[in-house]
Amino acid sequence: MTRNAGGFEDPSAEVLAAAAAEFGLLASSSRLHLMWALSQGECDVTHLADRVGGTLPAVSQHLAKLKLGGLVHARREGRRHVYYIDDPDVVTIVRVMIGQLAGSSRRATGPVRRLRGLGR
């Protein structure tokens, strides 16, 4: 790592690649919606599908990708798989990102509307 003018060290190429991969998982509005829902608390696939307006197979597929990326975890409760976010930093990132965009949309809806179609 090297120091820049701001006094912070630049991350290694490996750290940047890992961060890009994790942010890439959040580039889908469907997965981001699931992360938002899970940042509010744990939930099973059926309730998540109802909440985000997706089909069970599509939501299950998105959750599998998020799980493989280490952003969400699951546990079995009988026949149900309950998903949750175990890392409070991930919850913070999702809440701050959505909160900032939601605040911007209340102030000026133009740029946010243009962003809504991206990432699907």
Buried (B, 14 or more C-beta within 10 A) or exposed (E): EEEEEEEEEEEEEEEEEBEEEBEEBBEBBBBBBBBBBBBEEBBBBEBBBEBBEBEEEEBBBBBEBBBEBBBBBBEEEEEBBBBBBEEEEBBEBBBEBBEEBEEBBEEEEEEBEEEEEEEE
